[in-house]
Each structure stands twice: as structure tokens, then as C-alpha cells.
Amino acid sequence: MNIEQAKNILTRQVISKRTPKGRPIHEGAIEALNATLKDSKNYGNEVVQCESCGFVISILLTQNGCPNCGIEELSTKIIE
């Protein structure tokens, strides 16, 4: 799934400040979500989901693992 396809998931996370698994999202991760949504040039890139907290984010922002919890186990299989 690319960013364009996941835009509604990303937006819901910003509004609710919760991951699709219901876990809280901290302010730094909200900033990463906002950056992803604003960067329309990269909408063709993949999104990944953290196996632990469920945070969904652009693959471009996961060099150090999940921006929300830090876990490095990320999946391209997105569960809403």
C-alpha cells in the first residue's frame, strides 16, 4: 500500500492520536505523520505498520524503527 492509498489511515491517526490498534501516538510521531501527509511528491512510496504498536507511517521515516515506539519490526501488511 502506498501513501496515497493509506491517506485516510494516516489522517485518522493524526485526528485521534491513536494507532489503528488503539495505542497512543506521541507528539513526535504526530509530526512525522503531518510531514508524510504534506509531502505529496512521495505519495507513491510505501507505508509500513509497526508490529508492536500498530503505527502506520511512510517507509521513508522508519530508518531507526517505528517513530512512535522505536521497535524495528515493521510490516507492509497494513491492518486498519
Secondary structure, 3 states (H helix, E strand, C coil): CEHHHHHHHHHHHHHHCECCCCCECCHHHHHHHHHHHHCHHHCCCEEEEECCCCCEEEHHHCCCCCCCCCCCCEECCCCC
